[in-house]
Amino acid sequence: MAGPHITWRPVVESDFGLLADWLSRPHVHRYWHHDFSPEGVARDFGPGTRGEEAGEDLVVSFDGVPGALVQRSRIADYAEDFEELSAIVDVPEEAVTIDYLIADLGNTGRGLGTALIRAVVAETWERYPLAPAIIVPVVAGNVGSWRALEKAGFRRVGEGDMEPDNPIDPPLHVVSRIDRPVTRRTT
């Protein structure tokens, strides 16, 4: 049985209400500890909609229905993140990172996260042609998230302390990595 058709597009200002709703949901807010007030969403996502951020904020749809958010960026474009992650694992200059959420609790634990990660990884190799790897730190307590990465082909490359999104979490993070596939040329 085929999975859902997965598409995405950049977040636009008219998505802010949807994002606020998603970020307010307990299973999302637990690990995406963002201010979900209208002002907080505008502050956190507005720069991306105006092209003032290096990273991407993407609304993901499953079979045409919005149901997830992905953030993607070159790690080096955010010096603090690069420094913090480089203290744990080797981070190539052009490496990319992703973050993701599934909006509806009923859609978690069903393989959608893994399917989403696989789709985003495949497209990342095209969009970021210099990226040798995608490296993703996940707070250690978010087992579902780092297991979805493993099911999508990532391997654990380290563990270490990083500033957690939610202050109730200990700083321990699991760091996973997937390398760009090697393609063979035929003559």
N, C-alpha and C positions, 0 to 999 in steps of 0.2 A: 504494500500500500504506500503510495507516494505521500510525502508530507505536504504541508501547505506551500502555496506560492508566496515567496518572501520578496518584498520590495521595500525600498526606503527612499526617502527624500529629505532634504535639509529642513530643519525646524524653521518655521516662519512665525511671526508675531501672533498670528491668529491661532497658533497651537498652544499659546501660553496657558489658556484655561484647561486644556486637556492635560498638559504637563503638570499643572498644579493639582489636578485630580489624581493623576498617577502617583505623584510624589507624596501625596497625603495618605495613600493606602498603607496600612500598617506593615504589610510584608515588604513593601518598597521602602518606606521611610526607615525601616530597621537598618538597612545598609546604605541607602541613599539619604543621608541625614541632611536634607536641604530644607531651606525655608520655602514652604509651598504657598506662601501668601502671594497675591498678585504682584506686589512690589519685589518680593524675593525672587520669583520666577523671572520677572523682567530684568532684574539685576544680574542674575546668573546666566540667562540664556539670550538676553538682548544683544550683547556684544557679538555673539555668533551670528545672529540674524543680520547684523549690519556689516559683517566681514571684518570685525575688529579683533577676532580671535583666530589663532592659528589652527585650532582644532575644529572638528566637525561635530555638530549635534544633528542626529538623524532620527526622524520618526519612522518606525518600521511597521509595515502592514503585513498581516497574514491573510492571504486570500482576499486582499483589498480592504481589510478592516484594521485600522491602527491598533497596535497592541504592544508595542515595545519602543524603547529608546536605546540608541547606541551613541556613544561618544567615541571619537577616534582622533588620534593626533600623533605626530612625531613626538617621541618622548623628549628629545633635545629642545623642542620649541617651548618647553616649560622647565626652566633651569632648576627650580627647586625639586620638581619631580625627578628630573634626570639625576641630580645629585643624590637624592634619597634612595632611589632604586639602584644606582651605581655602587652604593655602599654595600649592597647585598649580592648583586650579580653583575656580570659584564653586560654593558648596554652599548651596542654599536651606535655610532652617531646617527644613522638613518633609521633606527628601529622605531616601530610604531607600537602604540598601546591602544587598547579598546576598553570600554566599560559598557555595561548593558543592564537593562532591567526588563522584566516581563510584567506588564501592567496588571493583568488579572491573575489573582491567586489561583484560580481554577485552571489556568494554563501553565502553571509551574509543575515541575516533576513529570512532564509528559513528553520531554524531548524537544520542545520548541526552542529552549535556550541553546541546546546543542546544534540544532538545525540553523538557528540564527547565527551562531558563532561561525559555523562552517561557511555559510553564505558570505558573511562579512570578511572572513579570512580570504576566501577565493577572490573577492573583488578588491581587497586591499593590495594584493600583489600587482594588480593592474593599475590601481590609482596611485600607488607609491612604488614606482619601479625601482627605486634605489634601496628600498627597505629589505634588509637581509633577514629580519625576524620581526615577530610580533611578541611583545613581552607584557604580561598582565599580572600585576600584583592584586591579590584578593585577601581581605582580612581572613585569618585562619578559621574563624568561627562560621564563615559563610560556606559551609561544605558543599551545598548545592551548586554554588557558582564555580568553585574550582573543580568540582567533579564534571560539570558541563564542559569546561575547558579540556579536561583530560579526554572525555568522550569525543570531543571535536578534533583530537589529535595533538593537543599540547602536551608537553612533558614538564614535570616539576623540575626546576633548575635551582631553587633555593628557598630559604625561609629566613626571615629577619624582621626586625622592628621598623615600622613606618607609622606615620601619623594616621590613625584611623579616621574614616569619615564620621563615624558616630563615636562620641567621647565615651560611651559605655563599653566599647570594645577594647580589649588589650591591643597593644601595638603589633603583635605578631601577624605577619602576612606570609602567605604562600605565593611564590612567584613561579609562573608557568610561561613557557616559551614554545613557539612553533617557528621553524625556519622555512625560508622560501624554498619551494621544491626545486630540485635540480632538474633542468630540462636538457635532454640530449639532442644534439643536432645530427640529423642524418644528411648524408651527401649523396 
